[in-house]
Amino acid sequence: MQTPKGMRDFLPEDMIIRNYVNQVIESTFRNYGYLPLETPAMEYLTTLRAKAGAEVDKQIFVIEGNELGLRFDLTVPFARVVATNTFPKPFKAYTIGSVWRKEEPQRGRYREFWQAEIDIFGSKSMRSDAEILAVTVDVIKKLGFEDPLLDKLDKLGEEEVKKQMEGVIGENGVKELFDLIKTKGTNEQRLKSVEKLAPEAVRELREIVGFCNFQVEVDFSLVRGLGYYTGAVFEVKLSDKLGSVAGGGRFDNLLAIYGQGDYATGIGIGIERLIVLMKELKKAGAGKTYTKVLVAAAKPEFYKDAVRIAAELREGGVSAEVDLNERNLKKQFDYANALSIPFVAIIGEREIKEKLITLRNMNDGKEEKVALKDAIKILVAE
């Protein structure tokens, strides 16, 4: 039995790193004052299609005839909620959850995938765009990555883009546009090269760059695939091979479709791609178990003592488990190694008499006899 195309199971090792990533993301969002919000997986197709864009419209999973569909991102449902409710402005909120797109699966991209979204509603200031980027960079750094870069993305390739644009602005127009896009130099030099053509857009970009105290690259070739963006768009890149791990921008007109219009900006973080990179680079958070110590009874008659000691370890803030299959010490060690449990606390006749435990480090095999309170200090510090 297999999962449907583009779907997959999340085994314990996958869930451990996923939960870690989600925890880091959510705690960072909260540190900046963003509030939690959640929407249903299903929306009316009229809601989803209002500003999806032709490319994404084909990727919507349609259910129940032609009335409902699975959400393809978190921005559209978010905008619907804000447009139909009253919140103090600016309203800063986040959501984390699954989205679905009927596209061809590839490395780091699935038909069901997780996103984390933060949005700011009711603020025209470019300070909001800069804060969205600052929060994203903070998340990336807390996950152990350094120097994320606002990304230039090229999905179709230059020649294909030129062909598609020639029918709209002509061959000469395409040449002039690409000359501007390819302008090299500093961010300020690039902005000056197009300032006469789009002074307001350049003013906004200057403001955003000015508010950012991290690496930003102005790139006029960047285009997002969704049809609701109205201003500056941005993407964050960590790996040339994997593409961007986050993307977003201004979507000031989206709320008006569902009710009251308002200013809005936000970004979505691709959790799957972050996890792929974290596994490859062996970043913190990966593991096979949450257990810090296996409390091993040397003989079956010491099982009750093992249960008692495990309970005291948990009270001290240490994740602990006991063997449930009455196995000998060697097999308990094998179990600990199979799950990469870093410590085993051995409970035998001598340990009970001396009111100590033998703490074995499974990485180097070293053992030491310590009092339970000292074992807790050692394990908490690890």
Buried (B, 14 or more C-beta within 10 A) or exposed (E): EEEEEBEBEEEEBBEBBBEBBBEBBBEBBEEBEBEEBEBEBBBEBEBBBBBBBEEBBEBBBEEEEEEBBBBBBBBBBBBBBBBEEEBEEBBBBBBBBEBBBBBEBEEBBBBBBBBBBBBBBBBBBBBBBBBBBBBBBBBBBBBBBEEBBBBBBBEEEEEEBBEEBBEEEEEEEBEEBBEEBEBEEEBEEBBEBBBEEEEEBBEBBBBBBEBBEBEBBBBBBBBBBBBBBBBBBBBBBBBEEBBBBBBBBBBBBBBEBBEEEBBBBBBBBBBBBBBBBBBEEEBEBBBEBEBBBBBBBBEEEBBEBBEBBBEBBBEBEBBBBBBEEEBBBEEBBEBBEEBBBBBBBBBBEEBBEEEBBBBBBBEEEEEEBBEBEBBBEBBEEE
